[in-house]
Amino acid sequence: MKLYINKNEKASGVSVSLDDMLLTKDLPTTAGSKMLDGYVSLFGADITDRLKDAGICVSGKANVGEFGIDLLGETSYFGACTDDKGALTLASAEIVKSGEVKAAITLDVNGAPRRCAALSGLTYVKPTYGTVSRYGTIPAACSGECVGVMAKNADDCADILSVIAGHDDKDGTSLPEEKCALLKKDAPTDEIKSVAVIKNIADTADDATKARLDAVKSALANAGITVTEIECDVMSAAKTAWSVLMCAELCNNVSRYDGVKYGHRAAEYKTIGELYTNSRTEAFGELAKTAILYGSEVLSDDNYMPVYDKSMRVRRVICEAFASIFEKFDAVLMPACQKTAYTEADVVENKYIAFDEALYTAPALITGLPAVISGGVQLMGKAFSDMALLSLAKIIEKEGK
């Protein structure tokens, strides 16, 4: 089990690990793929400069699934990670649990970091889209992927999020500084007084996950927060819509990996076409190839309007559904995954399980809304309510002790 793809032996003091989806000038970045094995960038991610300015060291680059689209890192070219019980996990989670770092900074492309935090008993914050710079990340699904923070508790998440949040001129999706400043630890936040549980989503989880939901509902109720069950049938459509959009964007983003300028190059080829084909065939894993081919198909002339464009319309419907919910409630509670543990056998049985599990993680990605994992479940809120959600996480942590 390989936790670090590359480790910074000089790290000292307060440190964090970085997903191997985040570029660094001094350490290689692979995105968990043979295609980028040994690749060293000429520049680093914006967040690395912010960490350095705050006196925080990078302990190394954590192993990730290929381009971050899988269930729990199982598609990594460097091998899957498992915990002491043999369940699938992410390297970032194991590094955080060891106490070696204060937090892990990850790229949430298809929900894997949130899923893993829920399974590992850790806290995770996926910030409001555009408040943390994506400059210097390996692009996969640019319209939804977010740089997030995983830690043992909400306070540590808030500390690191305060450091990395901020406007970046180099990132075209970065929001103005006054919006990003709402994610700072000392920023004023609206109190969350009411939480909605999306019943039709919660009912799809297994009994152990439902028990976690019940425990969190009780903790919130004991703190004087009203918890109400609601139905929202359209929410389940986020899974399919995000899968379409993610694959389409991934297809475009990995087109740069052709074996010419950088990336894996096949040893045998006669024409430029063979170079492209052989290099990609050898370097991409099965799930990545599937996503690329599907993305190419939905962007074709025949499918663009009925599939891709329709998914964009569904994205708007999901955003409107959340807006309607937030007219009555301050936050939404739902599972982060269906079960409380997954093994490699689960992936063998259903190799597209990551796309099925997007039922729980896609809503936050497709809308750009913030999400926090605590107590093994997921809380979502209005845009820029990140710190308010972390305050709820503190209530859950206190109740769970």
Order of alpha helices (4+ residues) and beta strands (2+ residues): beta-beta-alpha-beta-beta-beta-alpha-beta-alpha-beta-beta-alpha-alpha-beta-alpha-alpha-beta-alpha-alpha-alpha-alpha-beta-alpha-alpha-beta-beta-alpha
